[in-house]
């Protein structure tokens, strides 16, 4: 820690000149939190992790984010690990307060630091004040205004800069604090209070001058992409463009030009531009739509896209003036994830969940849903677990509640199951969408929700689905929805498997690797048993029912499987050398609802619904 007075520069004539370009305080947390910093727990559970801590490893909670990659990360940094210290619903309010700093004689006081953060019902703030006995009187600066649950900041690390002058300039003694706050008042879309991710901070400086260059603008990470990373050629639809630009410099900027372009194998196929007459200092030019939209050719191909910002003068940091993206038009595949940078995700408060994607079919003529591909993070560690895949039809969010639920949903129109055996050579699995080998016909102008469902028998079983967080569809959703384009980049999350899907899930920058393959012919290879080969009596059933099997010829191997409506296996029976038999089922302990009984033999398959009513 360094605390210094102004640097005096002496000329040859012996005159003392104040430079006004000084770092008056700095801290890189080398080997710990210095003794002259204060750790204050305003709200918490009294545990060692309920305050800010020093770390060289990063967050340690169940949903730990990556460690900060700050300039001096090798010697450690500080963090508040909210996930490690879950205190729901009471909340968290933890302050890390600097030593006293002399601001007398100063007209400018600026704070600069490096950080990495992910949001979840919390509000990181900078607090500035002069009275350690009255924290409520301190000034407040929100660090990430407008950030939503599960959203990351732009970079690791991101260097942030805040003007503290109104609170600190001229004060003989002032303090600043990093405040992690999570209460009912800080909710931004998550399901818990006082149980977020982590805020990491390093390389802190206090300056007596405005360090911003005159000209410094950037293209922010809020920019529109195509609604899918991969879209079948038969399903291309128009999509448009938007990108927020920010003035980080000390001077207003006129005539800034933002362009967007798309190139294919033969070169550039699309371009458009926006000219901003004025972007003020400390401002973001946001939500400005490009006039033109793009529709890819209905044939397979790979494309690259780019947003580029140019100024009338030189930019001090041109490296952040470009944002690149890419997408693919495929033969048959819908894919939302980026195909790389996979991690794992599950809900924090419930092991039962369904998670997947929503894909829009504009043209269903002679097309069928065929296969689903999904990823399980570290699949070999999930040996013994079983998941189901469910396919629904959805009319769209007609009531605007942000959910796919109720009368809007049809299905599941197909389901399948997969048991992890630990011998998989890849974290990705591909299976038919339907357990019977049927391929549901697709309808025009219809959304299809394809999810992977996990419903373990005990509360200690954890399964993490593969997700990517290196692609963010927030701006895409904003643009497409604003102009009425129906291809929306929704995800689908049902925590607790209650039959209602949140359309933002863990955020539109946390994308499940759940893909859907469609085709122009069913190519069913599984024979269907005759109608009279299986009969259910009674249906609806109260406490029991009978499955009456009547095959045309004896079957050497017969499997009877009872599924829930969500595709979970309730019971499996393996029989041999069967032609006619009656199977008794006791369903008195099953929840009321719809079930399916599937009979599989070497002759074919037949599945019948079973309604259970108590």
Residue pairs with C-beta under 8 A, 6 or more apart in sequence:
1 25
1 26
1 27
1 34
1 36
1 99
2 23
2 25
2 26
2 27
3 24
3 25
3 99
3 101
4 22
4 23
4 24
4 25
5 24
5 102
6 18
6 19
6 20
6 22
6 24
6 105
6 208
7 19
7 22
8 16
8 17
8 18
9 16
9 17
9 19
10 16
10 17
11 17
20 108
20 208
20 209
21 208
21 209
22 207
22 208
22 209
23 205
23 206
23 207
24 101
24 102
24 106
24 206
24 207
24 208
25 98
25 99
25 101
25 204
25 205
25 206
26 203
26 204
26 205
26 206
27 34
27 37
27 98
27 204
28 71
28 72
28 75
28 202
28 203
28 204
29 54
29 72
29 75
29 76
29 77
29 78
29 202
30 72
30 75
30 76
31 54
31 75
31 76
32 54
32 76
33 39
33 52
33 53
33 54
33 78
33 96
34 99
36 99
37 96
37 97
37 98
37 99
38 95
38 96
38 97
38 132
39 51
39 52
39 94
39 95
39 96
39 97
40 51
40 94
40 95
40 96
40 97
40 135
40 177
41 50
41 51
41 93
41 94
42 93
42 94
42 95
42 135
43 90
43 91
43 92
43 93
43 94
43 183
44 50
44 51
44 85
44 87
44 92
44 93
44 94
45 85
45 87
45 90
47 85
49 81
49 84
49 85
50 85
50 87
50 92
50 94
51 80
51 94
51 96
52 78
52 79
52 80
52 94
52 95
52 96
52 178
52 180
53 78
53 79
53 80
53 81
54 76
54 77
54 78
55 67
55 76
55 77
55 78
55 79
55 200
56 73
56 75
56 76
56 77
57 67
58 64
58 65
58 66
58 67
58 68
58 79
58 198
58 200
59 65
59 67
59 79
59 81
59 83
59 84
59 197
59 198
59 200
60 81
60 84
61 81
61 82
61 83
61 84
61 85
61 86
61 197
61 198
62 83
62 348
63 83
63 197
63 348
64 81
64 83
64 84
64 197
64 198
65 116
65 118
65 152
65 197
65 198
66 116
66 156
67 73
67 116
67 200
68 77
68 79
68 114
68 115
68 116
68 156
68 157
68 200
68 201
68 202
69 116
69 156
69 157
70 77
70 114
70 116
70 157
70 200
70 202
70 203
71 114
71 157
71 202
71 203
72 202
72 203
73 202
76 202
77 200
77 201
77 202
77 203
78 96
78 178
78 200
78 201
78 202
79 198
79 199
79 200
79 201
80 92
80 94
80 96
80 178
80 180
80 198
80 199
81 198
82 92
82 120
82 122
82 180
82 182
82 194
82 195
82 196
82 197
82 198
82 199
83 195
83 196
83 197
83 198
83 348
84 198
85 92
85 194
86 192
86 194
86 195
86 348
87 194
87 195
88 192
88 193
88 194
88 195
88 349
89 184
89 192
89 193
89 194
90 193
90 194
91 181
91 182
91 183
91 184
91 193
91 194
92 122
92 180
92 181
92 182
92 183
92 194
93 179
93 180
93 181
93 182
93 183
94 179
94 180
95 127
95 135
95 177
95 178
95 179
96 177
96 178
96 179
96 201
97 132
97 175
97 176
97 177
98 175
98 176
98 177
98 204
99 175
100 173
100 174
100 175
101 168
101 173
101 174
101 175
101 176
101 206
102 172
102 173
103 109
103 168
103 169
103 170
103 171
103 172
103 173
103 174
104 170
104 171
104 172
105 170
106 165
106 168
106 169
106 170
106 208
107 165
107 169
107 170
108 163
108 165
108 169
108 207
108 208
108 209
108 210
109 163
109 164
109 165
109 167
109 168
109 169
109 174
109 206
109 207
109 208
110 161
110 162
110 163
110 164
110 165
110 206
110 207
110 208
110 209
110 210
110 211
111 126
111 161
111 162
111 164
111 176
111 204
111 205
111 206
111 207
112 159
112 160
112 161
112 162
112 204
112 205
112 206
112 207
112 211
113 159
113 160
113 201
113 202
113 203
113 204
113 205
114 157
114 158
114 159
114 160
114 201
114 202
114 203
115 143
115 153
115 157
115 158
115 159
115 160
115 199
115 200
115 201
115 202
116 153
116 156
116 157
116 158
116 200
117 124
117 143
117 144
117 152
117 153
117 197
117 198
117 199
117 200
118 150
118 151
118 152
118 153
118 196
118 197
118 198
119 144
119 147
119 148
119 149
119 150
119 151
119 152
119 188
119 196
119 197
120 149
120 150
120 188
120 190
120 192
120 195
120 196
120 197
121 149
121 182
121 186
121 187
121 188
121 189
121 190
121 191
121 192
121 193
121 195
121 196
122 180
122 181
122 182
122 186
122 188
122 196
122 199
123 142
123 181
123 182
123 186
123 188
124 142
124 143
124 144
124 178
124 179
124 180
124 181
124 199
125 140
125 141
125 142
125 143
125 179
125 181
126 140
126 141
126 143
126 162
126 164
126 176
126 177
126 178
126 179
127 135
127 138
127 139
127 140
127 141
127 176
127 177
127 179
128 138
128 139
128 141
128 164
128 167
128 168
128 174
128 175
128 176
128 177
129 135
129 137
129 138
129 139
129 167
129 174
129 175
129 177
130 171
130 173
130 174
130 175
131 137
131 138
132 175
138 167
138 177
139 164
139 166
139 167
141 162
141 164
143 160
143 162
144 153
147 153
147 188
148 188
148 189
148 474
148 507
149 188
149 189
149 190
149 506
149 507
150 189
150 190
150 505
150 506
150 507
150 509
150 510
151 474
151 507
151 509
152 469
152 509
154 220
154 221
157 202
161 211
161 212
163 210
164 174
164 176
164 206
167 174
168 174
168 176
176 206
178 199
178 201
180 199
182 193
182 194
182 195
182 196
183 193
183 194
184 193
186 193
187 193
189 504
190 196
191 347
191 348
191 349
191 495
192 348
192 349
195 348
210 250
212 248
212 249
212 250
213 249
213 250
213 316
213 317
214 249
214 250
214 251
214 316
215 249
215 251
215 253
215 311
215 313
215 314
215 315
215 316
216 247
216 248
216 249
216 315
216 316
216 317
217 245
217 246
217 247
217 248
217 249
217 253
217 256
217 279
217 309
217 311
217 315
217 321
218 245
218 246
218 248
218 309
218 317
218 320
218 321
219 243
219 244
219 245
219 258
219 307
219 308
219 309
219 320
219 321
219 322
219 323
220 243
220 244
220 245
220 246
220 284
221 323
221 472
222 242
222 243
222 244
222 286
222 472
222 474
222 475
223 241
223 242
223 243
223 244
223 307
223 323
223 325
223 475
224 239
224 240
224 241
224 242
224 243
224 475
224 476
224 478
224 479
224 480
225 305
225 325
225 327
225 471
225 473
225 475
225 476
225 489
226 239
226 325
226 327
226 476
227 237
227 239
227 360
227 473
227 476
227 480
227 485
227 487
227 488
227 489
228 327
228 334
228 335
228 336
228 359
228 487
228 489
229 326
229 327
229 328
229 335
229 336
229 337
229 338
229 339
229 471
230 327
230 328
230 329
230 330
230 333
230 334
230 335
230 515
231 296
231 327
231 328
231 329
231 330
231 334
232 329
232 330
232 331
232 332
232 333
232 334
232 518
233 297
233 298
233 299
233 300
233 329
233 330
233 331
234 298
234 363
234 367
234 518
234 520
235 334
235 359
235 360
235 361
235 362
235 363
235 518
236 295
236 296
236 297
236 298
236 329
237 295
237 360
237 362
237 485
237 486
237 487
238 293
238 294
238 295
238 485
239 293
239 294
239 295
239 476
239 479
239 480
239 485
239 487
240 289
240 290
240 292
240 293
240 294
240 479
240 480
240 483
240 485
241 260
241 272
241 289
241 290
241 292
241 293
241 294
241 307
241 479
242 287
242 288
242 289
242 290
242 475
242 478
242 479
243 258
243 260
243 307
243 323
243 475
244 284
244 285
244 286
244 287
244 475
245 256
245 258
245 276
245 279
245 284
245 285
245 309
246 283
246 284
246 285
247 253
247 279
247 280
247 281
247 282
247 283
247 284
247 285
248 317
249 281
249 316
250 281
251 281
252 278
252 279
252 280
252 281
253 276
253 278
253 279
253 311
253 312
254 276
254 277
254 278
254 279
254 312
255 275
255 276
255 277
255 311
255 312
256 275
256 276
256 279
256 285
256 309
256 310
256 311
256 312
257 273
257 274
257 275
257 276
257 309
257 310
257 311
258 273
258 274
258 276
258 307
258 308
258 309
259 271
259 272
259 273
259 274
259 307
259 308
259 309
259 310
260 270
260 271
260 272
260 273
260 290
260 305
260 306
260 307
260 308
261 268
261 270
261 271
261 305
261 306
261 308
262 268
262 269
262 270
262 271
262 294
262 303
262 304
262 305
263 269
263 303
263 304
263 305
264 301
264 302
264 303
265 301
265 302
269 294
269 303
270 292
270 294
272 290
272 291
272 292
273 290
274 288
274 290
276 285
276 288
279 285
287 478
289 479
289 482
289 483
293 485
296 303
296 329
297 329
298 329
299 329
300 328
300 329
300 330
300 331
301 328
301 329
302 326
302 327
302 328
302 329
303 326
303 327
303 328
303 329
304 324
304 325
304 326
305 324
305 325
305 326
305 327
306 322
306 323
306 324
306 325
307 322
307 323
308 321
308 322
309 321
309 322
310 321
315 321
328 335
332 370
332 517
332 518
332 519
333 515
333 516
333 517
334 357
334 359
334 515
334 516
334 517
334 518
335 515
336 357
336 359
336 473
336 489
336 491
336 511
336 512
336 514
336 515
337 466
337 467
337 468
337 471
337 511
337 512
337 513
337 515
338 468
338 470
338 471
338 511
339 468
340 468
340 470
341 468
341 469
341 470
342 375
342 377
342 427
342 466
342 467
342 468
342 513
343 377
343 466
343 467
343 468
343 469
344 377
344 378
344 464
344 465
344 466
344 467
345 355
345 377
345 464
345 465
345 467
345 506
345 510
345 512
346 353
346 355
346 454
346 462
346 463
346 464
346 465
347 353
347 493
347 495
349 495
350 495
350 496
351 454
351 456
351 459
351 460
351 461
351 462
351 463
352 454
352 455
352 456
352 495
352 496
352 497
353 453
353 454
353 493
353 494
353 495
353 496
353 497
354 390
354 451
354 452
354 453
354 454
354 492
354 493
354 494
354 497
354 501
354 566
355 451
355 452
355 465
355 491
355 492
355 493
355 494
355 505
355 512
355 514
356 374
356 449
356 450
356 451
356 452
356 491
356 492
356 512
356 514
357 449
357 450
357 451
357 490
357 491
357 492
357 511
357 512
357 514
357 515
357 516
358 394
358 404
358 447
358 448
358 449
358 488
358 490
358 491
358 492
358 503
359 447
359 448
359 450
359 516
360 446
360 447
360 448
360 486
360 487
360 488
361 367
361 442
361 443
361 444
361 445
361 446
361 447
361 448
361 518
362 444
362 445
362 486
362 487
363 444
364 441
364 442
364 443
364 444
364 446
365 444
366 520
366 521
367 441
367 442
367 518
367 519
367 520
368 439
368 440
368 441
368 442
368 518
368 519
368 520
368 521
368 522
369 391
369 414
369 433
369 439
369 440
369 442
369 448
369 450
369 516
369 517
369 518
370 432
370 433
370 439
370 517
370 518
370 519
370 523
371 430
371 431
371 432
371 433
371 516
371 517
372 389
372 391
372 416
372 430
372 431
372 432
372 433
372 450
372 514
372 515
372 516
372 517
373 428
373 429
373 430
373 513
373 514
373 515
373 517
374 387
374 389
374 428
374 429
374 452
374 465
374 466
374 512
374 513
374 514
374 515
375 427
375 428
375 429
375 465
375 466
375 513
375 514
376 382
376 387
376 420
376 427
376 429
376 463
376 464
376 465
376 466
377 427
377 464
377 465
377 466
377 467
378 427
378 464
379 420
379 422
379 424
379 426
379 427
379 429
380 422
380 423
380 424
382 420
382 422
382 463
383 420
383 421
383 422
384 419
384 420
384 422
385 419
385 420
385 454
385 456
385 461
385 463
386 417
386 418
386 419
386 420
386 569
387 417
387 418
387 420
387 452
387 453
387 454
387 463
388 415
388 416
388 417
388 418
388 452
388 453
388 455
388 566
388 567
388 568
389 415
389 416
389 417
389 418
389 431
389 433
389 450
389 451
389 452
389 453
389 567
390 411
390 412
390 414
390 415
390 449
390 450
390 451
390 453
390 566
390 567
391 411
391 412
391 413
391 414
391 415
391 433
391 434
391 440
391 448
391 449
391 450
391 516
392 404
392 409
392 410
392 411
392 412
392 413
392 448
392 449
392 450
392 451
393 409
393 410
393 411
393 413
393 443
393 446
393 447
393 448
393 449
394 404
394 408
394 409
394 410
394 446
394 447
394 448
394 449
395 408
395 446
395 447
396 408
396 447
396 486
397 403
397 404
397 408
397 503
398 408
399 408
402 502
402 503
402 504
403 500
403 501
403 502
403 503
404 447
404 449
404 490
404 492
404 500
404 501
404 503
405 499
405 500
405 501
406 500
409 449
409 499
409 501
412 565
412 566
412 567
413 440
414 433
414 434
414 435
414 438
414 440
415 434
415 435
415 563
415 566
415 567
416 431
416 432
416 433
416 434
416 435
416 567
417 435
417 563
417 567
417 568
417 569
418 429
418 431
427 466
428 466
428 513
430 517
432 439
433 439
433 440
433 450
433 516
434 440
435 563
435 567
435 598
435 607
436 526
436 528
436 598
436 605
436 607
437 524
437 525
437 526
437 605
438 522
438 524
438 526
439 519
439 522
439 523
439 524
442 448
442 518
445 486
447 490
448 516
449 492
449 501
450 514
450 515
450 516
451 492
451 494
451 501
451 514
452 465
452 512
452 514
453 494
453 497
453 566
453 567
453 568
454 463
454 465
455 497
455 566
455 568
456 463
465 512
465 513
465 514
466 512
466 513
467 506
467 510
467 511
467 512
467 513
468 510
468 511
468 513
469 509
469 510
469 511
471 509
471 511
472 508
472 509
473 489
473 508
473 509
473 511
474 507
474 508
474 509
476 489
476 508
477 488
477 489
477 490
477 508
479 485
480 486
480 487
480 488
480 489
481 488
489 508
490 503
490 504
491 503
491 504
491 505
491 506
491 508
491 510
491 511
491 512
492 501
492 502
492 503
492 505
493 501
493 502
493 504
493 505
493 506
494 500
494 501
494 502
495 502
497 566
505 512
526 604
526 605
527 603
527 604
527 605
528 604
528 605
528 606
529 551
529 599
529 601
529 603
529 604
529 605
529 606
530 552
530 606
531 606
532 550
533 549
533 550
533 551
533 552
533 599
533 606
534 547
534 548
534 549
534 550
534 597
534 599
534 606
534 608
535 547
535 548
535 550
535 608
536 545
536 546
536 547
536 548
536 597
536 608
536 609
536 610
537 545
537 546
537 548
538 545
539 545
539 609
539 610
539 611
540 611
540 612
540 613
541 585
541 587
541 610
541 611
541 612
541 613
542 588
542 612
542 613
542 614
543 586
543 587
543 588
543 614
544 584
544 585
544 586
544 587
544 588
545 585
545 587
545 610
546 582
546 583
546 584
546 585
547 560
547 582
547 583
547 585
547 597
547 599
548 582
549 558
549 560
549 578
549 579
549 580
549 581
549 582
549 583
549 599
550 579
550 580
551 578
551 579
551 580
551 601
551 603
552 603
553 579
553 603
554 577
554 578
554 579
555 577
555 578
555 579
555 601
555 602
555 603
556 576
556 577
556 602
557 574
557 575
557 576
557 601
557 602
558 574
558 575
558 576
558 578
558 599
558 600
558 601
559 572
559 573
559 574
559 575
559 598
559 599
559 600
559 601
560 572
560 573
560 575
560 583
560 597
560 598
560 599
560 600
561 569
561 571
561 572
561 573
561 597
561 598
561 600
562 569
562 570
562 571
562 572
562 585
562 595
562 596
562 597
562 598
562 610
563 569
563 570
563 595
563 596
563 597
563 598
564 570
564 593
564 595
565 593
565 594
565 595
565 596
570 590
570 595
571 585
573 583
575 581
578 601
585 597
587 595
587 610
587 612
588 614
590 612
591 612
592 612
592 613
592 614
593 611
593 612
594 609
594 610
594 611
594 612
595 609
595 610
595 611
595 612
596 607
596 608
596 609
596 610
597 607
597 608
597 610
598 605
598 606
598 607
599 605
599 606
599 607
